[in-house]
Amino acid sequence: MAAPFDLNDDSVVVIIGTGAGGGVLANELAQKGISVVALEAGGRYLPEDYVNDEWESFGQLAWLDPRTTSGDWRVAKDFSGLPAWIVKAVGGTTTHWAGASIRFQDHEWKAKTNYGDVQGANLLDWPIDAAEMAPWYEKAETKLGVTRTGDRAGLPGNNNFKVFEAGAKALGYGEVHTGRMAINSADYDDRMACQQTGFCFQGCKWGAKWSAAYTDIPRGEATGNLEVREKAHAARILHDDAGKVTGVEYFDADGNLQMQKARIVAVAGNSFESPRLLLNSASSMFPDGLANSSGQVGRNYMRHLTGSVYAIFDKPVKMWRGTTMAGIVQDEARHDPSRGFVGGYELETLSLGLPFMAAFLDPGAWGREFTTALDHYENMAGMWIVGEDMPQETNRVTLNMDVKDQFGLPVANVHYSDHPNDKAMRAHAYKQGMAMYDAVGATRSMPTPPYPSTHNLGTNRMSENPRDGVVNRWGQSHDVSNLFVSDGSQFTTGAAENPTLTIVALAIRQADHIASEMSRGNL
């Protein structure tokens, strides 16, 4: 283990957050011999600590600090304090994620060019593209052990997948398989193969699913170059008169305010906490928030277009058996405006346990229709829709000055309203999902409203021009050269794919860039 770094050691890189972005960045830098202090708001839980029970696990892992919501999205009404289900723990939401690891498609890097002007959408091309990202994606796939990439076999298909696959083929879909998953189909990288327990969202008790919690973080610590401070809540990033960041103030486990000096600061607290931290770091030099000369910090929040379809059959499916999300149809992920919307969506297998079904099936809809659905739980199959939602300047994270957290800091308010493109895409996806189940004899199919998302994207987006976003092609702040953003908040657009693989690939690439800039004396 690393000897602790001194609070006054201004040679360290301070990383805020230890998830797919921060956890990977911390390890990659530590492996290169760079001193890193990682501040993690949550505690440390390892596979032996995870609980195979939905509500108990939610209580253990979820980020439950206060937040507020606004906008016309369903979440503001039904889950007003929980805009997304993210994790507060070492390893971040890589503990809870399903493991789906899909590369962006070529066209998705240049959404403005390929989709044209979409009224009300704040589309922008990424300053990077598929060709530049290909080698980094390959490194990420190797790190995560992604199935169906390299020479790694796919996972087996459970009953939920077999129903899903049969329906997809009946509709003429061709790109149907058990997915590219960061879940071992065979022993890999000192982690065992998937045991098909089905509690993927509750933390993998076998360690078969990749998580920064038990891969990158301990490996970084083993170098002696990484110190993780758990239960350390970042409060404010400090800077000097030249506008360079100098350190991070944080509340430690005992609630005492500490200040860790830094050579470089990387923010990786997800798309709520990262902009919140920058906005809470306002100063006379940066009156609108740190790194916010563009006014774009907190704007263009995306959560992916989501929704679910469940169906009831006359025979048991037992969808909960086996991997939660090992199954995908990719045919609708193309860009084809003849469907009535730009961009595309993926359909993925999903099963929730009874406690979560009761909460998420249709909030507030207790009654015969609801209870008969739960009565038929054994005969149910389920899928999840994930599609590209439109960035909108008005969908944003701001500070709610009237609500403070346990440390007296203004909390994030998350404002989101669907764009007409999102509504058209969701309607199309519901129709196709129901048709898939109907094609294999469903007695009833139920489109389910989108519940709190886990794909938080945007709010500190990457842009070629400093006026259009917060960071450049390396995730480096346009305004402050030694400040980086390393999580999904740097996403310019959301694409149709689950974002973790791209977050990891960008973090590996960013570590390479930071290390070379440090050795050149530029940082």
CORHU-V608541 format. One record per residue. N is the residue number from 1. RES is the residue in one letter. PSI is psi in degrees with one decimal (999 if undefined). BURIAL is 1 if it has 24 or more other ideal C-beta (glycine too) atoms within 12 Angstrom, else 0. Layout:
# CORHU-V608541
n->(N;N)
res->(RES;RES)
psi->(PSI;PSI)
burial->(BURIAL;BURIAL)
This chain:
# CORHU-V608541
n->(1;2;3;4;5;6;7;8;9;10;11;12;13;14;15;16;17;18;19;20;21;22;23;24;25;26;27;28;29;30;31;32;33;34;35;36;37;38;39;40;41;42;43;44;45;46;47;48;49;50;51;52;53;54;55;56;57;58;59;60;61;62;63;64;65;66;67;68;69;70;71;72;73;74;75;76;77;78;79;80;81;82;83;84;85;86;87;88;89;90;91;92;93;94;95;96;97;98;99;100;101;102;103;104;105;106;107;108;109;110;111;112;113;114;115;116;117;118;119;120;121;122;123;124;125;126;127;128;129;130;131;132;133;134;135;136;137;138;139;140;141;142;143;144;145;146;147;148;149;150;151;152;153;154;155;156;157;158;159;160;161;162;163;164;165;166;167;168;169;170;171;172;173;174;175;176;177;178;179;180;181;182;183;184;185;186;187;188;189;190;191;192;193;194;195;196;197;198;199;200;201;202;203;204;205;206;207;208;209;210;211;212;213;214;215;216;217;218;219;220;221;222;223;224;225;226;227;228;229;230;231;232;233;234;235;236;237;238;239;240;241;242;243;244;245;246;247;248;249;250;251;252;253;254;255;256;257;258;259;260;261;262;263;264;265;266;267;268;269;270;271;272;273;274;275;276;277;278;279;280;281;282;283;284;285;286;287;288;289;290;291;292;293;294;295;296;297;298;299;300;301;302;303;304;305;306;307;308;309;310;311;312;313;314;315;316;317;318;319;320;321;322;323;324;325;326;327;328;329;330;331;332;333;334;335;336;337;338;339;340;341;342;343;344;345;346;347;348;349;350;351;352;353;354;355;356;357;358;359;360;361;362;363;364;365;366;367;368;369;370;371;372;373;374;375;376;377;378;379;380;381;382;383;384;385;386;387;388;389;390;391;392;393;394;395;396;397;398;399;400;401;402;403;404;405;406;407;408;409;410;411;412;413;414;415;416;417;418;419;420;421;422;423;424;425;426;427;428;429;430;431;432;433;434;435;436;437;438;439;440;441;442;443;444;445;446;447;448;449;450;451;452;453;454;455;456;457;458;459;460;461;462;463;464;465;466;467;468;469;470;471;472;473;474;475;476;477;478;479;480;481;482;483;484;485;486;487;488;489;490;491;492;493;494;495;496;497;498;499;500;501;502;503;504;505;506;507;508;509;510;511;512;513;514;515;516;517;518;519;520;521;522;523)
res->(M;A;A;P;F;D;L;N;D;D;S;V;V;V;I;I;G;T;G;A;G;G;G;V;L;A;N;E;L;A;Q;K;G;I;S;V;V;A;L;E;A;G;G;R;Y;L;P;E;D;Y;V;N;D;E;W;E;S;F;G;Q;L;A;W;L;D;P;R;T;T;S;G;D;W;R;V;A;K;D;F;S;G;L;P;A;W;I;V;K;A;V;G;G;T;T;T;H;W;A;G;A;S;I;R;F;Q;D;H;E;W;K;A;K;T;N;Y;G;D;V;Q;G;A;N;L;L;D;W;P;I;D;A;A;E;M;A;P;W;Y;E;K;A;E;T;K;L;G;V;T;R;T;G;D;R;A;G;L;P;G;N;N;N;F;K;V;F;E;A;G;A;K;A;L;G;Y;G;E;V;H;T;G;R;M;A;I;N;S;A;D;Y;D;D;R;M;A;C;Q;Q;T;G;F;C;F;Q;G;C;K;W;G;A;K;W;S;A;A;Y;T;D;I;P;R;G;E;A;T;G;N;L;E;V;R;E;K;A;H;A;A;R;I;L;H;D;D;A;G;K;V;T;G;V;E;Y;F;D;A;D;G;N;L;Q;M;Q;K;A;R;I;V;A;V;A;G;N;S;F;E;S;P;R;L;L;L;N;S;A;S;S;M;F;P;D;G;L;A;N;S;S;G;Q;V;G;R;N;Y;M;R;H;L;T;G;S;V;Y;A;I;F;D;K;P;V;K;M;W;R;G;T;T;M;A;G;I;V;Q;D;E;A;R;H;D;P;S;R;G;F;V;G;G;Y;E;L;E;T;L;S;L;G;L;P;F;M;A;A;F;L;D;P;G;A;W;G;R;E;F;T;T;A;L;D;H;Y;E;N;M;A;G;M;W;I;V;G;E;D;M;P;Q;E;T;N;R;V;T;L;N;M;D;V;K;D;Q;F;G;L;P;V;A;N;V;H;Y;S;D;H;P;N;D;K;A;M;R;A;H;A;Y;K;Q;G;M;A;M;Y;D;A;V;G;A;T;R;S;M;P;T;P;P;Y;P;S;T;H;N;L;G;T;N;R;M;S;E;N;P;R;D;G;V;V;N;R;W;G;Q;S;H;D;V;S;N;L;F;V;S;D;G;S;Q;F;T;T;G;A;A;E;N;P;T;L;T;I;V;A;L;A;I;R;Q;A;D;H;I;A;S;E;M;S;R;G;N;L)
psi->(146.3;137.7;142.7;143.1;148.2;144.8;-27.8;5.8;102.9;18.3;-4.8;155.1;124.9;124.7;129.1;107.5;143.6;30.9;-146.5;-34.6;-61.5;-40.9;-41.6;-45.1;-43.3;-46.3;-46.2;-42.1;-42.9;-38.5;-25.4;5.5;13.2;137.0;128.2;133.5;119.4;126.6;121.0;124.3;-28.0;-178.1;-171.6;124.8;135.9;171.7;-35.8;-18.0;-19.7;151.3;124.0;60.0;125.6;-50.7;-39.4;-40.6;-41.1;-43.7;-33.5;-41.5;-26.5;150.3;105.3;8.6;153.0;142.0;161.4;163.2;156.3;173.9;177.2;5.4;151.2;-34.5;-38.2;-28.1;-47.2;-25.6;53.6;-26.7;0.5;74.3;-23.3;155.7;92.8;165.1;140.9;88.3;161.3;128.9;-12.0;-148.0;-2.5;-12.9;-41.1;-20.5;158.1;-23.5;-3.7;126.2;91.2;135.2;147.7;150.1;156.6;-46.8;-22.8;-19.5;-19.8;60.3;-39.2;-45.1;-43.7;-27.1;-16.8;-166.2;116.3;115.9;131.1;-8.1;143.6;59.3;148.3;145.2;140.3;148.3;7.6;169.7;-178.4;-39.9;-43.2;-35.5;-17.3;-49.4;-31.1;-36.2;-41.7;-41.0;-40.8;-42.8;-37.0;-44.3;-47.0;-15.7;42.2;127.9;155.7;16.8;159.7;-137.0;28.0;127.6;158.4;163.2;158.7;158.6;129.7;-177.7;-41.3;-41.1;-39.8;-40.0;-46.7;-47.5;-43.6;-41.7;-40.8;-43.8;-35.3;-30.1;-3.3;9.2;144.4;-31.7;77.3;123.7;-176.9;16.7;165.3;104.5;139.5;49.8;125.1;127.4;-15.1;163.4;136.6;134.6;45.7;17.4;140.8;169.9;156.7;133.4;4.4;34.7;-35.0;1.4;47.9;-37.6;-14.9;12.6;128.4;112.4;-15.9;-15.1;15.3;-30.3;136.1;133.5;140.1;-25.0;-40.1;11.6;-79.5;-43.2;-55.3;-31.5;-39.0;-42.6;-35.6;-21.0;-17.5;-0.5;-3.5;128.0;123.1;123.1;108.6;163.8;41.1;106.5;111.2;136.2;-41.2;142.3;129.7;155.6;166.0;-176.1;-19.1;-3.0;14.8;142.8;144.5;-13.5;179.8;127.5;135.4;154.6;125.6;-175.7;-25.7;4.2;9.1;140.7;125.0;163.2;118.1;120.1;158.4;148.0;-36.6;144.5;133.2;127.8;122.1;52.5;15.2;172.2;-3.2;-54.7;-29.4;-52.2;-34.7;-42.9;-42.3;-40.6;-37.8;-8.4;17.3;150.7;178.6;-30.7;-31.4;71.3;-26.2;9.3;150.1;135.2;22.6;34.3;-24.9;-14.4;12.0;-8.3;126.0;-16.5;168.1;38.5;130.8;147.6;8.5;141.3;121.7;172.3;167.9;159.4;125.9;148.7;150.4;136.5;168.1;-3.6;158.4;141.7;-39.0;57.7;-19.7;-13.4;129.0;-178.5;136.5;-41.6;38.7;81.7;131.5;144.4;122.7;0.2;-32.1;5.2;-2.9;165.9;116.0;87.1;-11.3;-16.7;-8.5;11.2;159.1;157.6;-176.3;-173.2;156.0;148.9;130.1;144.1;146.9;138.3;137.2;150.7;168.5;-42.9;-42.3;-33.8;-43.1;-34.3;-35.5;-14.7;-53.2;89.8;132.3;-0.7;47.2;136.6;-177.2;-41.1;-41.6;-48.7;-34.2;-33.1;-46.9;-33.1;-29.0;22.2;-40.0;-27.4;16.2;145.3;154.9;149.7;161.7;142.2;131.3;118.1;167.2;116.9;159.9;131.2;134.7;136.2;-31.6;-18.1;108.9;161.4;124.5;171.1;132.6;101.0;-14.7;-12.6;125.0;151.1;-172.2;-13.6;6.1;13.2;139.4;138.1;169.5;132.8;129.4;113.4;127.4;132.1;140.5;142.6;150.7;-32.7;-38.1;-44.1;-41.4;-40.8;-43.3;-42.1;-42.2;-43.1;-40.8;-45.5;-46.2;-40.2;-43.5;-38.8;-37.5;-46.3;-38.7;-33.7;-18.9;24.1;29.2;140.3;-20.8;137.1;143.5;109.4;135.3;134.1;153.5;128.8;-178.5;131.1;168.5;-7.6;87.2;121.7;160.6;-162.9;-18.6;56.9;155.0;136.8;149.5;-48.1;128.0;-23.0;-25.6;-10.3;-166.2;-35.9;161.0;-167.8;-14.8;4.4;16.2;131.7;134.0;-32.4;-33.0;110.7;-26.9;26.9;127.1;155.4;130.9;14.1;-166.7;-10.2;-16.7;-2.8;128.6;-43.1;167.2;-23.1;-179.6;-9.9;150.1;135.6;-13.0;-44.2;-40.7;-38.0;-43.9;-44.9;-42.1;-35.5;-40.6;-44.4;-40.9;-40.0;-42.3;-44.7;-47.5;-45.2;-42.8;-35.6;-35.8;-44.2;-25.6;-8.3;12.5;-17.1;999)
burial->(0;1;0;0;1;0;1;0;0;1;0;1;1;1;1;1;1;1;1;1;1;1;1;1;1;1;1;1;1;1;1;1;0;1;1;1;1;1;1;1;1;1;1;1;1;1;1;0;0;1;0;1;0;1;0;0;1;1;0;1;1;1;1;1;1;1;1;1;1;1;1;0;1;1;1;1;0;0;1;0;1;1;1;1;1;1;1;1;1;1;1;1;1;1;1;1;1;1;1;1;1;1;1;1;1;0;1;1;1;1;1;1;0;1;1;0;0;1;0;0;1;1;1;1;1;1;1;1;1;0;0;0;1;0;0;1;1;0;1;1;1;1;1;1;1;1;1;1;1;0;0;1;0;1;1;1;1;1;1;1;1;1;1;1;1;1;1;1;0;0;1;0;1;0;1;1;1;1;1;1;1;1;1;1;1;0;0;1;1;0;1;0;1;1;1;1;1;1;1;1;1;1;1;1;1;1;1;1;1;1;1;1;1;1;1;1;1;1;1;1;1;0;1;0;1;1;1;1;1;1;1;1;1;1;1;1;1;1;1;0;0;0;0;1;1;1;1;1;1;1;1;1;0;0;0;0;0;1;1;1;1;1;1;1;1;1;1;1;1;1;1;1;1;1;1;1;1;1;1;1;1;1;1;0;0;1;0;1;1;1;1;1;0;1;1;1;1;1;1;1;1;1;1;1;1;1;1;1;1;1;1;1;1;0;0;0;1;1;1;1;1;1;1;1;1;1;1;1;1;1;1;1;1;1;1;0;0;0;0;0;1;1;1;1;1;1;1;1;1;1;1;1;1;0;0;1;1;0;1;1;1;1;0;0;0;0;0;0;0;0;0;0;1;1;0;1;1;0;1;1;1;1;1;1;1;1;1;1;1;1;1;1;1;0;1;1;1;1;1;1;0;0;0;0;1;0;1;0;1;1;1;1;1;1;1;1;1;1;1;0;1;1;1;1;1;1;1;1;1;1;1;1;1;1;1;1;1;1;0;1;0;1;0;0;1;1;1;1;1;1;1;1;1;1;1;1;1;1;1;1;1;1;1;0;0;1;0;1;1;1;1;1;1;1;1;1;1;1;1;1;1;1;1;1;1;1;1;1;1;1;1;1;1;1;1;1;1;1;1;1;1;1;1;1;1;1;1;1;1;1;1;1;1;1;1;0;0;1;0;0;0;0;1)
